[in-house]
Amino acid sequence: MKKIGVAMNISELGATEDMIDGITEGTLILEGGYKVLTKDEIRQVLINSL
């Protein structure tokens, strides 16, 4: 994926640790998927994606 220019993490898209809370709050949580994530789980996924 990297060879064809796909971003491998969100920091490559310009996201910083300071933006994590804003991104988390702006995330729409939809019911009905495999697992509905909490805001804390979303925040952790974003941190791990930096």
C-alpha positions in Angstrom: 0.0 0.0 0.0 2.8 2.4 0.8 4.3 1.8 -2.6 1.2 3.2 -4.3 1.1 6.2 -1.9 -1.6 5.2 0.6 -1.2 6.8 4.0 -0.2 4.2 6.5 -1.2 6.2 9.6 -3.1 9.3 10.4 0.0 11.4 11.1 0.8 11.0 7.4 -2.5 12.8 6.8 -1.4 15.7 9.1 -3.1 14.6 12.3 -1.3 15.3 15.6 -1.8 14.2 19.1 -3.3 17.6 19.9 -6.1 16.9 17.4 -7.1 13.5 18.9 -9.8 14.8 21.3 -11.4 16.9 18.5 -11.4 14.0 16.0 -12.9 11.7 18.7 -15.7 14.2 19.5 -16.4 14.6 15.8 -16.8 10.9 15.2 -20.3 9.7 14.5 -21.1 6.5 16.4 -23.6 4.3 14.5 -25.4 1.3 16.0 -25.6 -2.0 14.2 -22.1 -2.9 13.3 -20.0 -5.8 14.4 -19.0 -3.8 17.6 -20.1 -0.4 18.6 -17.1 1.5 19.8 -17.2 3.9 22.7 -15.6 7.4 22.5 -12.7 6.0 24.7 -12.1 3.1 22.3 -12.2 5.5 19.3 -9.7 7.7 21.1 -7.4 4.8 21.7 -7.6 3.6 18.1 -6.7 7.1 16.9 -3.7 7.3 19.3 -2.5 3.9 18.1 -2.9 5.2 14.5 -0.5 8.1 15.0 
